[in-house]
Amino acid sequence: MASSTETRKPFPQPAAGYTQSFWRTELDPLDNHRSTPDLPTEADILIVGSGYAGASAAYHLFLEDQQGTPPKVVLLEARELCSGATGRNGGHLRPDLYSATERYTKRYGLEAAVEVVRFEIAHMKTFQELVRKENIDCDLTFTRSMDIYLDADQLAATKTFYDYLVDQGLDFMDDVKYLSQEDAVREAKVRNAQGGFSFSAGHLWPYKLISGLIRIALSRGLNLQTNTMVTEVGQDRTPEGLWPVMTDRGVIYARKIILATNAYTSALAPEYSKAIVPCKGLCTHIEPAPGASYQELPETYAIRHRPGAFIYQISRKDGSIIVGGAQYKYKDIPEQWHSNPDDGALIQAVENYFDGYMQRTFYGWENSKATVKQIWTGVMGYSADSLPHIGDIPGKPGQYIAAGFNGHGMPVVFLCGKAIAQMVQESVSFQETSLPKLFETSAARLDPVYNDTIG
């Protein structure tokens, strides 16, 4: 595994050296791509960040059916292509139908909460259409997700809200199957399961998705500059209405800026320092021994040991497993994860947690001799109220944000990127997009009422 390097950028810029994720073991030729040898001096639209949000915005800015001369769009990436959180996540395309929905319902009402659920569900069909239309090879697979509870009290509380949603006649709940204890053990193969739920979900190779989207945008005019760290955005525009953006390779002036910077947002927009906090997580790639017997697990998983104790998991077609989480093992050691932007070091409290994980968790894996083949960390952007920040940055005309995805970006970000592209290119308002109203960034949200980042 990779280790932390001695060189570190000032908080909260991305680390110069980082642990190696499974998703970045097959690198794309675009990984260190620069469209031009020199940094352009101007751009109509400047995107900062080549992860999921930045790639989606770039892709949608260059859709084939758009009329007129395409804008001059430059995308800056501090390190290599998709080397941040998107390139180190769990690959899990899993809408949240009822878990976070309960929190949103209590705070904002059922209608607003359901709007978020439907937005996430829409990503399932959108992904299917996108991959087919653009022929992006990213191992997209649709299946069921097993949401398994090991704590009977937590299961009972969730079942109460599940019943409430069913009683509301919400159509998406037709896809959610309640699993009794017997069902959970038989269908999910999880030891000590008390019960749970299952519903439609998917998984994919995120790095390949992003490189595919970027390749399409490049073919239509995008200028990509990797290994170009933005150090500051000027406080004032020039008389011509351009924002000066300082990088470690010089200054570029942009009429409009999209900050797709997630965990690192406050480095360039300090007003978000309370609203979006860098929080580190850990993920692994586990393989059974060659020739060993093991139970196939075609579904994805969320395994809940107790409130706040969450493990996520997907199965690869080769029988290997991507599994991560276990924040409850280090939650009480905030310096190891909270406000910690260093993905060059593991989380000490949990770095050995997944040794023997499959054998002790699943029936049928006792003789698998499964071992951790790769372990890495990633830095997520946790928002204080558990909601993304999308839209115009308050008080900064021409600057936009798409960040704060709380480790739950896969069923959220793509259509957020589409909406940001519409706002930037077509000058539509947030309200004219298809985004849930709870996602709109605002001055009020910069001084948070909640502090969900610490649980």
Long-range contacts (C-beta under 8 A, 24 or more apart in sequence): 1-346, 1-374, 1-375, 1-376, 2-344, 2-376, 3-344, 3-345, 4-342, 4-344, 4-345, 5-344, 8-342, 8-344, 9-229, 10-267, 11-267, 11-339, 11-341, 12-263, 12-264, 12-266, 12-267, 12-278, 12-339, 12-341, 13-78, 13-229, 13-231, 13-264, 13-267, 13-341, 14-78, 14-79, 14-83, 14-84, 14-229, 14-264, 14-341, 14-343, 14-379, 15-341, 15-342, 15-343, 15-344, 16-79, 16-344, 17-344, 18-79, 18-83, 18-343, 18-344, 18-376, 18-377, 19-88, 19-343, 19-344, 19-345, 19-346, 19-375, 19-376, 19-377, 20-374, 20-376, 21-87, 21-88, 21-283, 21-374, 21-376, 21-378, 22-283, 22-285, 22-322, 22-373, 22-374, 22-376, 23-87, 23-88, 23-89, 23-91, 23-205, 23-206, 23-207, 23-208, 24-82, 24-83, 24-87, 24-88, 24-207, 25-374, 26-207, 26-208, 27-80, 28-81, 28-207, 28-208, 28-211, 28-215, 30-81, 30-211, 30-214, 30-215, 30-218, 30-224, 31-80, 31-81, 31-211, 31-226, 32-80, 32-81, 32-226, 32-227, 33-81, 33-218, 33-224, 33-226, 34-224, 34-225, 34-226, 34-227, 34-228, 35-218, 35-222, 35-223, 35-224, 35-225, 36-223, 36-225, 39-225, 39-228, 39-247, 39-249, 39-250, 39-252, 40-72, 40-74, 40-223, 40-225, 40-252, 41-250, 41-251, 41-252, 41-253, 42-72, 42-242, 42-252, 42-253, 42-254, 43-72, 43-73, 43-74, 43-223, 43-252, 43-253, 43-254, 43-255, 44-71, 44-72, 44-73, 44-254, 44-255, 44-256, 45-71, 45-72, 45-73, 45-74, 45-254, 45-255, 45-256, 45-257, 45-258, 45-424, 45-425, 46-73, 46-74, 46-75, 46-76, 46-243, 46-245, 46-252, 46-254, 46-256, 46-257, 46-258, 47-73, 47-74, 47-75, 47-76, 47-257, 47-258, 47-260, 48-75, 48-76, 48-230, 48-245, 48-257, 48-258, 48-259, 48-260, 48-261, 48-268, 49-75, 49-76, 49-77, 49-84, 49-259, 49-260, 49-261, 49-262, 49-264, 50-75, 50-77, 50-81, 50-82, 50-83, 50-210, 50-214, 50-224, 50-226, 50-260, 51-82, 51-84, 51-85, 51-86, 51-87, 51-210, 51-260, 51-262, 52-82, 52-86, 52-206, 52-209, 52-210, 52-405, 52-409, 52-410, 52-413, 52-414, 52-417, 53-260, 53-262, 53-402, 53-403, 53-405, 53-409, 53-413, 53-416, 53-417, 53-420, 54-258, 54-260, 54-417, 55-82, 55-86, 55-209, 55-210, 55-213, 55-214, 55-217, 55-417, 56-213, 56-413, 56-414, 56-415, 56-416, 56-417, 56-418, 56-421, 57-258, 57-260, 57-402, 57-417, 57-420, 57-421, 57-424, 58-213, 58-214, 58-217, 58-222, 59-213, 59-214, 59-216, 59-217, 59-417, 60-417, 60-418, 60-420, 60-421, 60-422, 61-217, 61-222, 61-421, 61-424, 61-425, 62-216, 62-217, 62-220, 62-221, 62-222, 64-220, 66-425, 70-220, 70-221, 71-425, 72-221, 72-223, 73-217, 73-221, 73-222, 73-223, 74-222, 74-223, 74-224, 74-225, 74-252, 74-254, 75-214, 75-217, 75-222, 75-223, 75-224, 75-225, 76-225, 76-228, 76-229, 76-230, 76-245, 76-247, 76-252, 77-224, 77-225, 77-226, 77-227, 77-228, 78-227, 78-228, 78-229, 78-230, 78-264, 79-226, 79-227, 79-229, 80-226, 80-227, 81-210, 81-211, 81-214, 81-224, 81-226, 82-206, 82-207, 82-210, 82-211, 84-262, 84-263, 84-264, 84-343, 84-378, 84-379, 85-262, 85-263, 85-378, 85-379, 85-380, 85-381, 85-407, 85-409, 86-206, 86-207, 86-210, 86-409, 87-206, 87-207, 87-210, 87-378, 88-283, 88-343, 88-376, 88-377, 88-378, 89-206, 89-283, 89-378, 89-407, 89-409, 89-410, 90-283, 90-312, 90-313, 90-314, 90-322, 90-323, 90-324, 90-325, 91-203, 91-204, 91-205, 91-206, 91-314, 91-322, 91-410, 92-201, 92-203, 92-300, 92-312, 92-314, 92-410, 93-123, 93-124, 93-127, 93-140, 93-201, 93-202, 93-203, 93-204, 93-410, 93-411, 94-145, 94-201, 94-202, 94-300, 94-302, 94-312, 94-410, 94-411, 95-120, 95-121, 95-123, 95-124, 95-199, 95-200, 95-201, 95-411, 96-120, 96-408, 96-411, 97-121, 97-165, 97-172, 97-173, 97-175, 97-176, 97-199, 98-158, 98-161, 98-162, 98-165, 98-173, 98-176, 98-197, 99-147, 99-158, 100-386, 100-408, 101-161, 101-165, 102-158, 102-161, 103-386, 104-386, 104-387, 104-438, 107-385, 107-450, 108-438, 110-168, 112-436, 112-437, 112-438, 114-170, 115-436, 115-437, 115-438, 116-387, 116-436, 116-438, 116-439, 117-172, 118-172, 119-412, 119-415, 119-434, 119-435, 119-436, 120-411, 120-412, 121-172, 121-411, 122-415, 123-410, 123-411, 123-412, 123-414, 123-415, 124-200, 124-201, 124-202, 124-411, 126-414, 126-415, 127-202, 127-204, 127-414, 130-414, 134-212, 134-213, 134-216, 136-208, 136-209, 136-212, 136-213, 137-208, 137-212, 138-204, 138-205, 138-206, 138-208, 138-209, 138-212, 139-203, 139-204, 139-205, 139-208, 139-316, 139-317, 140-202, 140-203, 140-204, 140-209, 141-202, 141-203, 141-204, 141-317, 142-200, 142-201, 142-202, 143-200, 143-201, 143-202, 143-203, 143-298, 143-299, 143-300, 144-198, 144-199, 144-200, 144-201, 144-299, 144-300, 145-198, 145-199, 145-200, 145-201, 145-299, 145-300, 145-301, 145-302, 146-179, 146-184, 146-187, 146-188, 146-190, 146-196, 146-198, 146-299, 146-300, 146-301, 146-302, 147-196, 147-197, 147-198, 147-199, 147-301, 147-302, 147-304, 148-179, 148-184, 148-188, 148-190, 148-193, 148-195, 148-196, 148-301, 148-302, 148-303, 148-304, 149-184, 149-193, 149-194, 149-195, 149-196, 149-304, 150-190, 150-192, 150-193, 150-194, 150-303, 150-304, 150-305, 150-306, 151-194, 151-304, 151-305, 151-306, 151-307, 152-194, 152-195, 154-304, 154-306, 154-307, 155-194, 155-195, 155-196, 158-197, 159-195, 162-197, 175-199, 175-200, 185-363, 188-299, 188-301, 189-295, 189-297, 189-362, 189-363, 189-364, 190-301, 190-303, 190-361, 190-362, 190-363, 191-360, 191-361, 191-362, 191-363, 198-299, 201-300, 202-300, 203-300, 203-314, 203-315, 203-322, 204-410, 206-410, 225-249, 230-268, 232-268, 233-257, 233-268, 233-269, 233-399, 237-397, 237-398, 241-398, 243-398, 243-399, 254-398, 255-398, 256-398, 256-399, 256-400, 256-424, 257-398, 257-399, 257-400, 258-400, 258-401, 258-402, 258-420, 258-424, 259-393, 259-399, 259-400, 259-401, 259-402, 259-403, 260-402, 260-403, 260-417, 261-381, 261-403, 262-380, 262-381, 262-403, 262-404, 262-405, 262-409, 263-341, 263-379, 263-380, 263-381, 263-382, 264-341, 264-379, 264-381, 265-381, 265-389, 265-401, 265-403, 265-404, 269-393, 269-396, 269-399, 269-401, 271-393, 271-394, 271-395, 271-446, 272-389, 272-401, 272-403, 272-404, 272-446, 274-384, 274-446, 274-447, 274-448, 275-383, 275-384, 275-389, 275-404, 275-445, 275-446, 275-448, 276-381, 276-382, 276-383, 276-384, 276-389, 276-403, 276-404, 277-338, 277-339, 277-381, 277-382, 277-383, 277-384, 277-453, 278-339, 278-340, 278-341, 278-379, 278-380, 278-381, 278-382, 279-337, 279-338, 279-339, 279-340, 279-379, 279-380, 279-381, 279-382, 279-407, 279-453, 280-336, 280-337, 280-340, 280-341, 280-342, 280-343, 280-347, 280-377, 280-378, 280-379, 280-380, 281-324, 281-325, 281-327, 281-337, 281-347, 281-377, 281-378, 281-379, 281-380, 281-407, 282-324, 282-325, 282-326, 282-346, 282-347, 282-350, 282-351, 282-375, 282-376, 282-377, 283-322, 283-323, 283-324, 283-325, 283-375, 283-376, 283-377, 283-378, 284-322, 284-323, 284-324, 284-354, 284-357, 284-372, 284-374, 284-375, 284-376, 285-320, 285-321, 285-322, 285-372, 285-373, 285-374, 285-375, 286-320, 286-321, 286-322, 286-323, 286-354, 286-357, 286-358, 286-370, 286-371, 286-372, 286-373, 287-319, 287-320, 287-321, 287-370, 287-371, 287-373, 288-319, 288-320, 288-358, 288-365, 288-368, 288-369, 288-370, 289-368, 289-369, 289-370, 289-371, 292-367, 292-368, 292-369, 292-370, 293-364, 293-367, 293-368, 294-319, 294-358, 294-364, 294-365, 294-367, 294-368, 294-370, 295-362, 295-363, 295-364, 295-365, 297-321, 297-362, 303-361, 308-455, 320-373, 321-358, 321-370, 323-354, 323-357, 323-358, 326-350, 326-353, 326-354, 329-353, 331-455, 334-454, 338-453, 338-454, 340-379, 341-379, 342-377, 342-379, 343-376, 343-377, 343-378, 343-379, 344-377, 345-377, 346-375, 346-376, 346-377, 347-377, 351-375, 380-405, 380-406, 380-407, 381-405, 381-406, 382-406, 382-407, 382-452, 382-453, 383-452, 383-453, 384-445, 384-448, 384-450, 384-451, 384-452, 384-453, 385-445, 385-448, 385-449, 385-450, 385-452, 386-450, 386-452, 387-438, 387-439, 388-412, 388-416, 388-439, 389-439, 389-441, 389-445, 390-416, 390-419, 390-420, 390-430, 390-435, 390-439, 390-440, 390-441, 391-420, 391-423, 391-430, 391-435, 391-439, 391-440, 391-441, 391-442, 392-423, 392-430, 392-441, 393-441, 394-441, 394-442, 394-443, 394-446, 395-443, 400-424, 401-441
